[in-house]
Amino acid sequence: MEYERIAGGLYGLLIGDALGVPYEFYEAQELPLYEDIEMAPPSGFRKTYPKVAAGTWSDDGAQALCLMDSLLQHGRFSLKAYSDALLAWYEEGLWAVDGVVFDVGIQTANGLIAYKRGAAPKDCGLMNPEGKGNGALMRVLPLALWYFVQGGTDLEKRNRELVRDAHSQCLITHGHLCNQVCSALYCLVAQALLKGQEAREAIEEGVCALRSIYQEEPEYEQELEWSVRPDIPWEGRGTGYVVDCLRSAFMILEQASDYEDAVKRAVLLGNDTDTTACVTGGLAGIRYGLQGIPKRWIEALRERERVEALLTELGKKCF
């Protein structure tokens, strides 16, 4: 069952991303009906990226795979190694389908250009000091999968290390504390789901664990309480603002009946459809497992043999 959830998380992220790609930037009222949301949109709908084949993950999925690959290669999170991998993605198409990069966020591009010019990776994500896009949140899930695989009896220590690395992976492109807090909370919720908890229970456990960790870090605690606002109902509009993206995913996770329902709801919010569905799909994939993802979507995912290779390598470390 553990493998089901781990594989479900990685496939869920990639399939959510690929499902949302054709609909990106459309307003909710411009999108097809619920039953028509597929990787290949209905006839007559103008895809956002006309030349991108159905079943192709975007920058979201590629950057997440860069992270998983880096963890497997180095046995731990290394900001420099991960920054190098992201730069290789940006310049050479590392982990992009067909090696083609067709979508790059402004914050991400600015951070990687600064890194190429010699800036320290910990500083690159502050090229726009107030930047709060969702580009670090969308790729962070492999850290949660990795730490879950490592196991160990000291859960508090593991959570603290996971939060530290979730913060660190933001720095190369999205350094603002808000991005770090959202990524950390997302990872802790994913960990709770990996243990088999229900959506609402997992979100509550993640919030509680992060509050405990942030007791000694008042700046982070303030960002959690004032920006993320975990005590109000989870509601979101599917935009590129990192808090709204996180809140959208949690809202849908609490409401959805299964994986397909979750990612279709994410797409139908409109706006940043691929990232909302990616962030939501990663959690829903864990919640419902690999068997809960429609077979037609798994089969339609391009270059899935590369995903299988990563999962096989990850499996050698725990199963």
C-alpha positions as CSV (number, residue, x, y, z in Angstrom):
1,M,0.0,0.0,0.0
2,E,2.9,2.4,0.7
3,Y,4.1,2.0,-2.9
4,E,0.6,2.6,-4.2
5,R,0.5,6.0,-2.4
6,I,4.1,7.0,-3.3
7,A,3.6,6.1,-7.0
8,G,0.2,7.7,-6.9
9,G,1.7,10.9,-5.6
10,L,4.3,11.2,-8.4
11,Y,1.9,10.1,-11.2
12,G,-0.8,12.2,-9.7
13,L,1.3,15.3,-9.9
14,L,2.4,14.7,-13.5
15,I,-1.0,13.7,-14.8
16,G,-2.6,16.7,-13.1
17,D,0.0,19.0,-14.7
18,A,-0.5,17.4,-18.2
19,L,-4.3,17.5,-17.8
20,G,-4.2,21.3,-17.1
21,V,-1.7,22.3,-19.8
22,P,-4.3,22.8,-22.7
23,Y,-6.5,25.0,-20.5
24,E,-4.0,27.3,-18.9
25,F,-4.9,31.0,-18.6
26,Y,-8.5,30.5,-19.5
27,E,-11.2,31.9,-17.1
28,A,-13.5,29.3,-15.5
29,Q,-16.5,30.4,-17.6
30,E,-14.5,29.8,-20.8
31,L,-13.7,26.2,-20.1
32,P,-15.4,23.0,-21.4
33,L,-17.9,21.1,-19.3
34,Y,-16.7,18.9,-16.4
35,E,-17.3,15.7,-18.4
36,D,-15.3,17.1,-21.4
37,I,-12.1,17.9,-19.4
38,E,-9.5,15.5,-20.8
39,M,-5.9,15.7,-21.9
40,A,-7.1,16.2,-25.4
41,P,-9.8,18.9,-25.2
42,P,-13.1,18.6,-27.1
43,S,-13.2,19.6,-30.7
44,G,-13.4,23.4,-31.2
45,F,-11.6,24.3,-28.0
46,R,-8.4,26.3,-28.7
47,K,-5.6,24.8,-26.7
48,T,-3.2,27.2,-24.9
49,Y,-0.2,25.5,-26.5
50,P,-1.4,24.2,-29.9
51,K,1.9,22.4,-30.7
52,V,2.1,20.5,-27.4
53,A,0.9,17.0,-27.6
54,A,-1.7,15.7,-25.2
55,G,-0.2,14.0,-22.2
56,T,2.8,16.3,-21.9
57,W,3.8,17.6,-18.5
58,S,5.1,21.1,-18.3
59,D,7.7,23.0,-16.2
60,D,5.8,21.9,-13.1
61,G,6.4,18.2,-13.7
62,A,9.9,18.6,-15.1
63,Q,11.1,20.5,-12.1
64,A,9.6,18.0,-9.7
65,L,11.3,15.2,-11.6
66,C,14.6,17.1,-11.4
67,L,14.1,17.2,-7.7
68,M,13.4,13.5,-7.4
69,D,16.3,12.6,-9.6
70,S,18.6,14.8,-7.6
71,L,17.6,13.2,-4.3
72,L,18.2,9.7,-5.8
73,Q,21.6,10.7,-7.1
74,H,22.9,12.4,-4.0
75,G,21.0,10.6,-1.2
76,R,19.9,13.9,0.3
77,F,18.8,17.4,-0.7
78,S,21.6,19.6,-2.0
79,L,20.6,23.2,-3.0
80,K,23.6,23.4,-5.4
81,A,22.9,20.1,-7.1
82,Y,19.2,21.0,-7.4
83,S,20.0,24.4,-8.8
84,D,22.3,22.8,-11.3
85,A,19.5,20.4,-12.3
86,L,17.0,23.3,-12.7
87,L,19.5,25.2,-14.9
88,A,20.0,22.1,-17.0
89,W,16.2,21.9,-17.4
90,Y,16.0,25.6,-18.4
91,E,18.8,25.5,-20.9
92,E,18.8,21.9,-22.1
93,G,15.4,20.5,-21.4
94,L,16.4,18.1,-18.6
95,W,13.4,16.0,-17.6
96,A,11.2,17.9,-20.1
97,V,9.2,15.8,-22.5
98,D,11.0,15.6,-25.8
99,G,13.6,17.9,-24.1
100,V,11.4,20.9,-24.9
101,V,10.8,23.7,-22.4
102,F,7.6,25.5,-23.5
103,D,6.5,27.2,-20.3
104,V,8.7,29.1,-17.8
105,G,7.6,31.3,-15.0
106,I,9.1,34.8,-14.8
107,Q,10.4,34.3,-11.2
108,T,11.9,31.0,-12.2
109,A,13.6,32.4,-15.3
110,N,15.0,35.4,-13.4
111,G,16.4,33.2,-10.6
112,L,18.1,30.8,-13.0
113,I,19.6,33.6,-15.1
114,A,21.0,35.1,-11.9
115,Y,22.4,31.7,-11.0
116,K,24.0,31.2,-14.4
117,R,25.7,34.6,-14.0
118,G,27.3,33.6,-10.7
119,A,24.9,34.5,-7.9
120,A,24.7,32.2,-4.9
121,P,21.6,29.9,-5.2
122,K,20.4,31.0,-1.8
123,D,20.1,34.5,-3.1
124,C,18.7,33.9,-6.6
125,G,15.1,33.6,-5.5
126,L,15.0,37.1,-4.2
127,M,15.6,38.8,-7.6
128,N,12.0,39.9,-6.9
129,P,12.0,40.1,-3.1
130,E,8.2,40.2,-2.9
131,G,7.6,37.4,-5.5
132,K,5.0,35.0,-4.3
133,G,4.3,32.8,-7.3
134,N,3.6,29.1,-7.0
135,G,6.7,27.9,-8.9
136,A,8.4,26.3,-5.8
137,L,5.2,24.8,-4.4
138,M,4.4,23.0,-7.6
139,R,7.7,21.0,-7.6
140,V,8.2,20.2,-3.9
141,L,6.3,16.9,-3.5
142,P,9.3,14.6,-4.2
143,L,10.8,15.8,-0.9
144,A,7.8,14.5,1.0
145,L,7.9,11.1,-0.8
146,W,11.7,10.9,-0.2
147,Y,11.4,11.5,3.5
148,F,8.6,9.1,3.9
149,V,10.7,6.4,2.2
150,Q,13.6,7.1,4.6
151,G,11.3,6.3,7.6
152,G,12.8,6.4,11.1
153,T,11.2,6.4,14.5
154,D,11.8,10.1,15.4
155,L,8.9,11.7,13.6
156,E,9.5,15.2,15.0
157,K,13.1,15.2,13.8
158,R,12.1,13.9,10.3
159,N,9.4,16.7,10.1
160,R,11.9,19.4,11.0
161,E,14.4,18.1,8.4
162,L,11.7,17.9,5.8
163,V,10.5,21.5,6.6
164,R,14.1,22.7,6.3
165,D,14.6,21.2,2.9
166,A,11.2,22.3,1.7
167,H,12.3,25.9,2.6
168,S,15.7,25.4,0.9
169,Q,14.4,24.1,-2.4
170,C,12.5,27.4,-2.8
171,L,15.6,29.6,-2.5
172,I,16.9,29.2,-6.1
173,T,13.8,30.8,-7.6
174,H,11.2,31.7,-5.0
175,G,12.9,32.9,-1.8
176,H,10.2,34.8,0.0
177,L,9.1,33.3,3.3
178,C,5.6,32.9,2.1
179,N,6.7,30.4,-0.6
180,Q,8.8,28.5,1.9
181,V,5.9,28.2,4.4
182,C,3.5,27.0,1.8
183,S,6.0,24.4,0.5
184,A,6.6,23.2,4.1
185,L,2.9,22.9,4.9
186,Y,2.2,21.0,1.6
187,C,5.0,18.5,2.4
188,L,3.7,17.8,6.0
189,V,0.2,17.3,4.7
190,A,1.5,14.9,2.0
191,Q,3.3,13.0,4.8
192,A,0.1,12.6,6.7
193,L,-1.7,11.4,3.6
194,L,1.1,8.9,3.0
195,K,0.3,7.4,6.4
196,G,-3.2,6.8,5.2
197,Q,-5.1,9.7,6.8
198,E,-8.2,11.3,5.3
199,A,-7.9,14.7,3.7
200,R,-9.3,16.9,6.5
201,E,-7.3,15.0,9.2
202,A,-4.1,15.2,7.1
203,I,-4.4,18.9,6.7
204,E,-5.1,19.4,10.4
205,E,-2.1,17.3,11.3
206,G,0.2,19.2,8.9
207,V,-0.9,22.6,10.3
208,C,-0.4,21.3,13.9
209,A,3.1,20.0,13.1
210,L,4.2,23.2,11.3
211,R,2.9,25.3,14.2
212,S,5.0,23.3,16.6
213,I,8.1,23.7,14.4
214,Y,7.6,27.4,14.0
215,Q,7.3,28.1,17.7
216,E,11.0,28.9,17.6
217,E,10.9,30.8,14.3
218,P,8.6,33.8,14.8
219,E,9.0,35.2,11.2
220,Y,7.9,31.9,9.7
221,E,5.1,31.6,12.3
222,Q,3.8,35.0,11.4
223,E,3.8,34.1,7.7
224,L,1.8,31.0,8.4
225,E,-0.8,32.7,10.5
226,W,-1.1,36.0,8.6
227,S,-0.7,34.9,5.0
228,V,-1.8,31.2,4.8
229,R,-4.4,31.7,7.6
230,P,-5.0,28.0,8.4
231,D,-7.9,28.7,10.8
232,I,-10.3,29.9,8.1
233,P,-12.1,27.6,5.6
234,W,-9.9,26.4,2.7
235,E,-11.0,28.3,-0.4
236,G,-9.2,29.2,-3.6
237,R,-9.6,30.5,-7.1
238,G,-6.8,28.6,-8.9
239,T,-4.5,31.6,-9.4
240,G,-0.7,31.7,-9.5
241,Y,-0.4,33.3,-6.1
242,V,1.2,30.6,-3.9
243,V,-1.2,30.9,-1.0
244,D,-4.2,30.8,-3.3
245,C,-2.8,27.7,-5.1
246,L,-2.2,25.9,-1.8
247,R,-5.7,26.9,-0.5
248,S,-7.3,25.8,-3.8
249,A,-5.6,22.3,-3.5
250,F,-6.7,21.9,0.1
251,M,-10.2,23.0,-0.7
252,I,-10.5,20.5,-3.5
253,L,-8.9,17.7,-1.5
254,E,-11.6,18.1,1.2
255,Q,-14.4,18.1,-1.4
256,A,-13.4,15.6,-4.1
257,S,-14.8,12.1,-4.3
258,D,-11.8,10.6,-6.1
259,Y,-8.7,11.5,-8.1
260,E,-10.4,12.3,-11.3
261,D,-12.9,14.5,-9.6
262,A,-10.1,16.3,-7.8
263,V,-8.0,17.2,-10.9
264,K,-11.1,18.1,-12.9
265,R,-12.2,20.5,-10.2
266,A,-8.7,22.0,-10.2
267,V,-8.8,22.6,-13.9
268,L,-12.3,24.1,-13.8
269,L,-11.2,26.8,-11.5
270,G,-9.5,28.3,-14.5
271,N,-6.4,30.6,-14.4
272,D,-3.3,28.6,-13.6
273,T,-4.9,25.3,-14.5
274,D,-1.8,23.1,-14.9
275,T,-0.2,24.1,-11.6
276,T,-3.4,24.0,-9.6
277,A,-4.1,20.5,-11.0
278,C,-0.4,19.5,-10.4
279,V,-0.4,20.6,-6.8
280,T,-3.9,19.1,-6.2
281,G,-3.1,16.0,-8.2
282,G,0.0,15.1,-6.2
283,L,-2.0,15.0,-2.9
284,A,-5.0,13.3,-4.5
285,G,-2.7,10.7,-6.0
286,I,-1.4,9.9,-2.6
287,R,-4.9,9.9,-1.1
288,Y,-6.4,7.5,-3.7
289,G,-3.3,5.6,-4.7
290,L,-2.0,4.7,-8.1
291,Q,-5.0,2.4,-8.7
292,G,-7.3,5.3,-8.1
293,I,-5.9,7.2,-11.1
294,P,-7.8,6.6,-14.4
295,K,-5.9,4.1,-16.5
296,R,-6.6,6.1,-19.6
297,W,-4.6,9.0,-18.2
298,I,-1.7,6.9,-17.1
299,E,-1.5,5.4,-20.6
300,A,-1.8,8.8,-22.2
301,L,1.1,10.3,-20.1
302,R,4.1,10.7,-22.5
303,E,7.5,9.3,-21.5
304,R,6.1,7.5,-18.5
305,E,8.8,4.9,-18.8
306,R,11.1,7.6,-17.4
307,V,8.8,8.0,-14.4
308,E,8.8,4.3,-13.9
309,A,12.6,4.2,-13.8
310,L,12.6,6.8,-11.0
311,L,10.0,4.9,-9.0
312,T,12.0,1.7,-9.5
313,E,15.1,3.4,-8.2
314,L,13.2,4.9,-5.2
315,G,11.7,1.5,-4.6
316,K,15.1,-0.1,-4.2
317,K,15.6,2.1,-1.2
318,C,12.6,1.1,0.7
319,F,10.7,-2.0,-0.6
